[in-house]
Amino acid sequence: MLFFDPMYLVFALPGLALALFASFMTKSTFKKYSQIASAYGITGAQAAQKMLIQAGITNVSIEETGGFLSDHYDPMAKKLRLSPSVYRSNSLASIGVACHEAGHALQHANGFAPLHLRSALVPATNVSSWLSYIVIMLGFMLHSQQFILFGAVLFSAAVLFSIVTLPVEWDASRRAKLLMVKTGVVSEREAVSAAKVLDAAFMTYVAAAVSSVLTLLYYLMRAGVFGGRDD
């Protein structure tokens, strides 16, 4: 019979609290700087294009995609997809996000190892993530520490993915901060404001990594790896 384990809250609540805080900061910071237009008046799409041209990248297309803050770079298709609020807007928030995504295209072109590692992990992570929950649930139902441990091993792929994501996202923001001014997208003063949006967004990746690590630790504890649990 399944039951709720109060110890789960000990591991889950810190990650959840950090995730909620990061989400709030990202949305509030984006909202604040989405109301401040760039002095140069260019849109997020134009800003990303200028960064790509400056870097000599001509084989990456930029297109509009649906959703809110659904912006991403697709290394397989070599497409930079920007949400409407970023693609069309000339706000500092939109420019910051667009340049960040262009930073991923620069990583790809320059052979940035963590980006290639993250891309390579995607197939394994997609399969092992959902499979791990099934195995762990069976472990709880059967009171089998072996099943839980096996599920934890499967789940570790998702943990590794979240950890590898950190240097990828940090480096993309670093590139964006450096090139926004160099390419004439924003002034130095405006770049400081745009960077705040990127810093807030990075916290969401930190929260995801912390949450996944804590969840893995809980599974390992329930599997008897540490903590003396044998039920």
C-alpha positions in Angstrom: 0.0 0.0 0.0 1.3 3.4 -1.0 1.7 6.0 1.7 2.9 9.6 2.0 6.4 9.8 3.4 6.9 13.0 5.4 10.7 12.8 4.7 9.9 13.6 1.1 9.0 17.1 2.2 12.5 17.5 3.7 14.0 16.9 0.3 11.3 18.5 -1.9 10.4 21.7 -0.2 13.8 23.5 -0.6 13.8 22.9 -4.3 10.1 23.8 -4.6 10.7 27.1 -2.7 13.7 28.0 -4.9 11.7 27.2 -8.1 8.8 29.4 -7.0 11.1 32.2 -6.2 13.0 31.9 -9.4 9.8 31.8 -11.4 8.5 34.9 -9.7 11.8 36.8 -10.2 12.0 35.8 -13.9 8.4 36.9 -14.7 8.6 40.1 -12.6 11.9 41.1 -14.0 10.9 40.4 -17.6 7.6 42.3 -17.0 9.6 45.3 -15.6 12.1 45.6 -18.4 9.5 44.7 -21.1 8.1 48.2 -20.5 11.4 49.9 -21.2 12.2 50.3 -24.9 15.7 50.2 -26.3 17.1 53.6 -27.3 18.1 52.1 -30.7 14.6 50.8 -31.3 15.4 47.4 -32.7 13.3 44.3 -32.0 14.4 41.1 -30.3 14.6 39.4 -33.7 16.7 42.1 -35.2 19.0 42.1 -32.1 19.6 38.3 -32.5 20.2 38.7 -36.2 22.9 41.4 -35.6 24.6 39.1 -33.1 24.6 36.2 -35.6 26.0 38.4 -38.4 28.7 39.8 -36.1 29.8 36.3 -35.4 29.8 35.3 -39.1 26.9 32.9 -38.7 24.7 32.8 -41.8 23.1 29.3 -41.6 20.8 29.9 -38.6 17.3 31.2 -39.3 15.2 33.2 -36.9 11.5 32.5 -36.7 8.5 33.4 -34.5 7.0 30.6 -32.3 4.0 30.5 -30.0 3.9 30.7 -26.2 5.2 33.0 -23.5 9.0 32.9 -23.0 9.1 29.7 -25.1 12.3 31.0 -26.8 14.9 28.5 -27.7 17.6 27.5 -30.1 17.2 24.2 -32.0 20.7 23.0 -32.9 19.3 20.2 -35.1 17.3 22.5 -37.3 19.7 25.4 -36.8 16.7 27.6 -36.0 16.4 30.3 -33.4 12.7 30.4 -32.3 11.4 33.5 -30.5 8.1 34.0 -28.8 5.9 36.9 -30.0 6.7 39.0 -27.0 10.4 38.7 -27.8 10.4 38.5 -31.6 8.4 41.7 -32.2 9.2 43.8 -29.2 12.0 46.4 -28.9 12.1 46.2 -25.1 15.3 45.6 -23.1 13.8 42.4 -21.8 13.1 41.1 -25.2 16.5 42.0 -26.6 18.2 40.3 -23.6 16.3 37.1 -24.2 16.8 37.1 -27.9 20.5 37.7 -27.5 20.8 34.9 -25.0 19.2 32.5 -27.5 21.6 33.8 -30.2 24.4 33.0 -27.7 23.4 29.3 -28.0 23.8 29.5 -31.8 27.3 30.9 -31.2 28.0 28.0 -28.8 26.9 25.6 -31.5 29.1 27.2 -34.2 32.1 27.3 -31.9 31.8 23.7 -30.7 31.0 24.5 -27.1 31.3 21.1 -25.5 28.6 21.3 -22.8 26.0 22.2 -25.4 26.9 19.2 -27.5 26.8 17.0 -24.3 23.4 18.3 -23.4 22.1 17.6 -26.9 23.5 14.1 -26.7 21.7 13.5 -23.4 18.3 14.5 -24.6 17.2 11.1 -26.0 18.4 9.2 -23.0 16.9 11.7 -20.6 13.5 11.6 -22.3 13.3 7.9 -22.0 14.9 7.4 -18.6 12.9 10.2 -16.9 9.4 8.6 -17.4 10.7 5.1 -17.0 12.3 6.0 -13.7 9.0 7.0 -12.2 7.4 3.7 -13.2 10.2 1.7 -11.7 10.3 3.7 -8.5 6.5 3.5 -8.1 6.8 -0.3 -8.5 9.5 -0.2 -5.9 7.3 1.6 -3.4 4.4 -0.8 -4.1 6.5 -3.9 -3.8 8.6 -2.5 -0.9 11.6 -3.3 -3.0 14.7 -1.2 -2.4 16.3 -2.8 -5.5 13.6 -1.4 -7.7 13.9 2.0 -6.1 17.6 2.0 -6.5 17.3 1.0 -10.2 14.7 3.8 -10.7 17.1 6.2 -9.0 19.9 5.2 -11.4 17.5 5.9 -14.3 16.5 9.2 -12.8 20.2 10.2 -12.5 20.2 10.9 -16.3 17.7 13.7 -15.7 19.9 15.0 -12.9 23.0 15.0 -15.1 21.0 16.8 -17.8 20.0 19.6 -15.4 23.6 20.0 -14.1 25.0 20.1 -17.6 22.4 22.7 -18.5 23.9 25.2 -16.0 27.2 26.0 -17.8 25.3 26.0 -21.1 22.8 28.6 -20.0 25.4 30.6 -18.1 27.8 30.8 -21.1 25.0 31.8 -23.4 24.1 34.7 -21.2 27.8 35.7 -20.9 28.1 35.8 -24.6 24.9 37.9 -24.9 26.1 40.4 -22.3 29.4 40.9 -24.0 28.0 41.2 -27.6 24.9 43.2 -26.9 27.0 46.4 -26.6 29.7 45.3 -29.1 27.2 44.8 -31.9 25.4 48.0 -31.2 22.2 46.4 -30.0 22.0 48.4 -26.8 24.1 50.9 -24.9 26.3 50.0 -22.0 23.8 51.4 -19.6 20.9 49.5 -21.2 23.0 46.3 -21.2 23.0 46.3 -17.4 19.2 46.2 -17.4 18.9 43.5 -20.0 21.4 41.4 -18.1 19.1 41.4 -15.1 16.5 39.5 -17.1 19.1 36.9 -18.0 20.4 36.6 -14.4 16.8 36.0 -13.2 16.1 33.4 -15.9 19.3 31.6 -15.0 18.0 31.1 -11.5 15.2 28.9 -12.9 17.9 26.5 -14.2 19.6 26.5 -10.8 16.3 25.7 -9.1 15.7 22.8 -11.5 19.1 21.4 -10.9 18.8 21.7 -7.1 15.3 20.1 -7.2 16.5 17.2 -9.3 19.5 16.5 -7.1 17.4 16.6 -3.9 14.9 14.3 -5.5 17.6 11.8 -6.4 19.0 12.0 -2.8 15.5 11.1 -1.5 15.3 8.1 -3.8 18.7 6.9 -2.7 17.7 7.3 0.9 14.6 5.2 0.4 16.7 2.7 -1.5 18.9 2.3 1.7 22.0 3.8 0.2 22.2 6.1 3.2 20.0 7.1 6.1 19.4 3.6 7.4 15.9 3.2 5.7 14.9 -0.4 5.4 11.1 -0.2 5.1 
